[in-house]
Amino acid sequence: MNDLILSVHGLARSFNRRLVFKDLDFSVAAPGSLAITGKNGAGKSTLVKILAGIASPTKGRVTYTADGKAVDADALRERMGFVAPYLNLYEEFTAWENLAILGRIRTGTVPSAEQIGDTLRRVDLWQRRDDLVAGFSSGMKQRLKYAMAILDAPAILFLDEPTANLDADGIAIVETVVRDQQRHGILILATNDESEASWCRERIHLAGRGTDARP
């Protein structure tokens, strides 16, 4: 997907009459990256969900274009990766089965054994590929979420609290994923950690309480 551009126009979101953020205008073009920062409750996770099409804005719009043409939402969903602590895995299945199931859901085709194996190796879960996810530690589950997100080389990757539950080895894996994504696609990262925000080339700061974002 060449020349992918994410554009945000006049975006606002309210919950029960409480304005979370308003008047957001920005764009990110591939290859590029954006960190969304702000205190807890400023709306970082909400904004990420809106950009990924998981939630709807109260006002404004999010558009994607590639090669100068609007991108169909269903087509883009197949090329989108998402990692967050609150996402659920199929704990009654193995790590391998989780990737096979997700690949089939996304594209209608089960990923090849080589594709699944290579992805599990990238997140250092190859040795646990046939173990049930229910027995994984929180850090291993987080790494499996990364495997699921990068399985199909996403055109755009969303990371919400990217290093949650991870030890030093897990954080090193995330840093590699971030570098790889920035070479070919779009990376959107939500965090209140300065070191994580520094991975991105651009940044917006959500001030909270309905105030505008600051560059």
Beta strands, then each sheet from edge to edge (+ up, - down):
strand 1: 5-15
strand 2: 18-29
strand 3: 32-37
strand 4: 59-66
strand 5: 69-70
strand 6: 80-83
strand 7: 156-160
strand 8: 186-190
strand 9: 202-206
strand 10: 213-214
sheet 1: 2+ 1- 4+ 5-
sheet 2: 6+ 7+ 8+ 3+ 9+ 10-
end
